[in-house]
């Protein structure tokens, strides 16, 4: 499902509520190629509060809102921004979700300590 091809009617009521809230947050901002990822993180945080919407649906909602933003606002370098949104941003969102779910670990020192602690806890349970 490509978010630039979606129309508002394609979304269910929960998704429409999220779209409305995200629109209210984003439409007063000046988004450009330099700050779009920061705004996507903000939108993903807000979308994450909607527990009845799956992660993939949250991603589609965020991308839909971003597409609508660039369709209705005057933005610099619109073609570059569209290309970024269509080709790179979906993967950025997927990566942010993986990091948030700790499926990708950035700070490996903390991860090693955490992993060792988890293993130690499991071994302690086995020896009791």
C-alpha positions as CSV (number, residue, x, y, z in Angstrom):
1,X,0.0,0.0,0.0
2,X,1.8,3.2,-1.2
3,X,0.9,6.1,1.1
4,X,1.1,8.7,-1.7
5,X,-1.7,6.8,-3.5
6,X,-3.9,6.5,-0.4
7,X,-7.0,8.7,-0.1
8,X,-8.5,9.8,3.2
9,X,-11.4,7.5,2.8
10,X,-9.1,4.4,2.8
11,X,-8.4,4.9,6.5
12,X,-10.6,3.6,9.4
13,X,-11.9,5.9,12.1
14,X,-9.0,5.4,14.5
15,X,-6.6,6.2,11.7
16,X,-8.6,9.3,10.7
17,X,-8.4,10.5,14.3
18,X,-4.6,10.0,14.2
19,X,-4.4,11.8,10.8
20,X,-6.4,14.8,12.2
21,X,-4.1,15.1,15.3
22,X,-0.9,14.8,13.2
23,X,-2.2,17.4,10.7
24,X,-2.9,19.7,13.6
25,X,0.6,19.3,14.8
26,X,2.4,19.5,11.5
27,X,0.7,22.0,9.4
28,X,1.9,25.0,11.3
29,X,5.6,23.9,10.8
30,X,8.0,24.6,8.1
31,X,9.2,21.2,6.9
32,X,12.1,20.9,4.6
33,X,14.8,18.4,3.6
34,X,16.9,19.4,6.6
35,X,14.3,18.8,9.3
36,X,11.9,16.3,7.9
37,X,13.3,13.3,9.9
38,X,12.9,15.3,13.1
39,X,9.2,15.9,12.3
40,X,8.7,12.3,11.3
41,X,10.1,11.2,14.7
42,X,7.6,13.6,16.4
43,X,4.7,12.3,14.3
44,X,5.7,8.7,15.0
45,X,5.7,9.4,18.8
46,X,2.2,10.9,18.5
47,X,1.0,8.0,16.3
48,X,2.4,5.5,18.8
49,X,-0.2,6.7,21.3
50,X,-2.9,5.2,19.2
51,X,-2.9,1.6,20.5
52,X,-5.7,0.3,18.2
53,X,-3.5,1.1,15.1
54,X,-0.8,-1.4,14.0
55,X,2.8,-0.2,13.4
56,X,2.4,-0.6,9.7
57,X,-0.8,1.5,9.8
58,X,1.0,4.1,11.9
59,X,3.7,4.3,9.3
60,X,1.1,4.7,6.5
61,X,-0.7,7.4,8.5
62,X,2.6,9.4,9.0
63,X,3.6,9.1,5.4
64,X,0.1,10.1,4.3
65,X,0.2,13.2,6.5
66,X,3.7,14.1,5.2
67,X,2.5,13.7,1.6
68,X,-0.5,15.9,2.2
69,X,1.7,18.5,3.8
70,X,3.9,18.8,0.7
71,X,0.9,18.8,-1.6
72,X,-0.8,21.7,0.2
73,X,2.1,23.8,1.5
74,X,4.7,25.7,-0.5
75,X,8.0,23.9,0.2
76,X,11.5,24.5,-1.2
77,X,12.9,21.8,-3.4
78,X,9.6,20.0,-3.6
79,X,10.8,17.4,-6.1
80,X,13.8,16.5,-3.9
81,X,11.6,16.3,-0.9
82,X,9.1,14.1,-2.7
83,X,11.9,11.8,-3.8
84,X,13.2,11.6,-0.3
85,X,9.7,10.8,1.1
86,X,9.0,8.1,-1.5
87,X,12.4,6.4,-1.6
88,X,14.1,6.9,1.7
89,X,11.6,7.9,4.4
90,X,9.8,4.6,4.6
91,X,13.1,2.8,5.4
92,X,14.0,5.5,7.9
93,X,10.7,4.9,9.7
94,X,11.2,1.2,9.7
95,X,14.7,1.7,11.2
96,X,13.3,4.0,13.9
97,X,10.7,1.4,14.8
98,X,13.4,-1.3,15.0
99,X,15.6,0.9,17.2
100,X,12.6,1.7,19.4
101,X,11.8,-2.0,19.7
102,X,15.5,-2.7,20.6
103,X,15.8,-4.9,17.6
104,X,18.7,-2.7,16.4
105,X,21.0,-1.7,19.2
106,X,23.1,1.4,18.7
107,X,25.0,1.6,22.0
108,X,26.7,-1.8,22.0
109,X,28.4,-1.3,25.4
110,X,25.1,-0.9,27.1
111,X,23.7,-3.8,25.1
112,X,26.5,-6.1,26.2
113,X,26.0,-5.2,29.8
114,X,22.2,-5.7,29.5
115,X,22.7,-9.0,27.7
116,X,25.1,-10.2,30.3
117,X,22.7,-9.2,33.1
118,X,19.9,-11.0,31.4
119,X,22.0,-14.2,30.9
120,X,23.1,-14.0,34.5
121,X,19.5,-13.7,35.7
122,X,18.5,-16.7,33.6
123,X,21.4,-18.8,34.9
124,X,20.7,-17.9,38.5
125,X,17.2,-19.1,38.1
126,X,18.5,-22.5,36.7
127,X,20.8,-23.1,39.7
128,X,18.3,-22.5,42.4
